[in-house]
């Protein structure tokens, strides 16, 4: 089961990978999405589906709230749920 901190950790890892790829290629490409998710799945030893769900949940929450609130919101959404 994922917790709020793990979701944010996955999100931050992915963001770092996006920045590396953008710097290397000079711009964002939709191809980066698959590469980043595969790298995260390998790094965290989780399936692509779980990585995608964790990333999306953190991204949606962070877009609306600051980090402290985000952890609480993610934790509340994950209570009793297996991702």
N, C-alpha and C positions, 0 to 999 in steps of 0.2 A: 504494500500500500504506500502510495506517495503521501508525503506531508507537504505543508506549504513551503517550508524551506527548500525541500528538494525540487519543487516546481520552479522556484525562483533560481535555484542553482542551475538547473537545466536551461532556463531562459537566458541567464547571464552567459553560460558557456556558449550557447547558440549565437548570441549577439557578438561575442568575441570572434567566433568563427566567421560570421558574416563580414565583420570588419576586415579580417585577414584576407578573405576572398575578394572583397571589393578593392582592397589595396593592391592585391596581386593582379586583378583583371581590370582595374580602373573604374569599374562600375558594378552595380548589382545586376545579376542575371537570375531569371527564374530557375535556372539549373542549380543555382546555389542552394535552393531550398532542400533538394534531395541530398546533396552533399553534406550540408550542415546536419540534417536529421540523422543521416547515417553515421557521421562522426560522433554525434551525441549518443546515439544508441550504443555504439561501441564503447564510448567513454563511461557511460553509466550502466552498461550491461543490461539494457532494457530493450524491449521491442520498439520498432519505429512508431507503432500506434500509441504506445504509452508516452513516448517522447513528444509526439505531436500533440496529444491531449494536454500534457503538462505545460508545454510551451504555449499553446493557445490559451489555456486558463490563466497562466501568469501574464501573458501579453494583454489580454482583455482586462484583467484586474488592474494591472499597472497603468493602463491608459486612463483609468478612472480614479485611481487612488494613489496615495504615497505608499512607500514600501512597507511601513509598519502596519498600515491598514490592510494592505494587500495580503500579508501573511495571515492575518486573522480571517479575512474573507475566504482565502483559498482553503485554509484549515477547516472553516465551517462548511464549505462546499464539499470537502472530501470526507467529512465525518460519516462513517458508515458505508462509504462507497469504495469499491475497489476499482482502480483505473487500470 
